[in-house]
């Protein structure tokens, strides 16, 4: 019966057996020295018994110290020698006791059992055979100087049978236990691997995952959920709690979904909650999805529809508009016009140009191709943008670029990003120059410490947007300027949606006008907040 012997298991068993061996030898020595005068122990040869039990106690102490204080694997030869000494010492003491009534041979069952667990099958049966031979030999030795009944040979034979029975039974049980242990170890390894894979999948999922109690205590959360809900990473000894709106959902105790606004920028996310168990008080499993991806798909459908519509009307509007503009230009060059008529032709030309700009912006929206994202450094891209870009209107301006972190990798469409920044910078220069005479643009590039996602602040020195108009600035055709068409920021937002960029307007701590772009994570494709 083959069995794999584990070094740690062998060491544990031998430590226990060495302690048992030392306790047994000490107990026999004490019984010999302080026991009753008519004791069976050492009855035939008490001096030899004392010498053997003393040597056996010293031998047991040495082995116990070795097993407890040394490390290393055991060889079968070393273990066989230990059990062989056990058999010789106990059988010699049994012989010195001069009677089968001492019961000392039965003590070998413990050693045989230990040998069956720690030794290979052939050697463990050899130990049982040696013990049986010793038991019969001890009875035979008594026949040399005294009359021995046949019953003692029968008892020796029964004892030998007990030895073999114990060896075989312990060997079988040990094999079953080891096999079960190995199976459990394989299952444990498989479960650990599966758990590690599941944990890796959950961590890398673009959908946020949260397992929490009804009171909001978070038991499991992945990176995407932390970023979407703006939940800071807790220390090892600290508990994490979900936002209040999620706790309210959990207290309702039903499986449902809801779109909620989270974070200081009120980012819309879709939360789907389900109970882990049938009980209402069980933990909750929440799937949190950034609906910007849904908005992106809707945006693609909307752009396709808008493209078909604008393609059909562009020719019908642009040709007459071009004729009107050209006629007004020719009329304005006539020497027969007075000042008031020249003013009218100028108005016609200005509004023709304005209508042409509106059509141009709508065509840019309708022709919006699928974004082609690529990874690149935002800081390097800003340096190139600042050196190449010029505003359409001739205003004095300066551009300052501040890079707060070395890691600034983003994954967006370069041309669409150029269009977004150009539109915002165009507005910033115009308003900054109107308010201060010279426009000042400040690009500040930084990285969120928790998620590694990049944010870009575009700060200008203009008067900024009135608080009552902030919610409207990204609506189409909304403008506060007499000559504006209200499509520039709308176009920026649509392009941001196509690239999973969250754009919003806010005032800085110094009340400066600022547009913030929060880029999606370059690896997971989720918005940072």
Buried (B, 14 or more C-beta within 10 A) or exposed (E): EEBEBEEEBBBEBBBEBBBBBBEBBBEBBEBBEEEEEEBBBBBBBBEBBBEBBBBBBEBBBEBBEBBEEEEEEBEBEEBBEBBBBBBBBBBBBBBBBBBBEBEBBBBBBBBBBBBBBBBBBEBBBBBBBBBBBBBBEBBEEBEEEEEBEEEBBEBBBEBBEBBBEBBBEBBEEBBEEBEEEEEEEEEEEEEEEEEEEEEEEBEEBBBBBBBBBBEBBBEBBBBBBBBBBBBEEEEEEEEBBBBEEBBEBBEEBEEEEBEBEBBEBEBBBBBBBEBEEEEEEEBBBBBBBBEBBEBBEEBBEBBEEBBEEBEEEBEEBBEEBEEBBEBBEEBBEEEEBEEEEBEEBEEBBEBBEBBBBBBBBBBBBBEBEEBEBEEBBBBEBBBEBBEEBEBEEEBEBEBEBEBEBEEBBBBBBBEBBBBBBBBBBBBBBBBBBEBBEEBBBBBBBBBBEBBBBBBBBBBBBBEBBEEEBBEBBBEBEBBEEEEBBBBBBBBBBBBBBBBBBBBBBBBBEEEBBBBBBBBBBBBBBBBBB
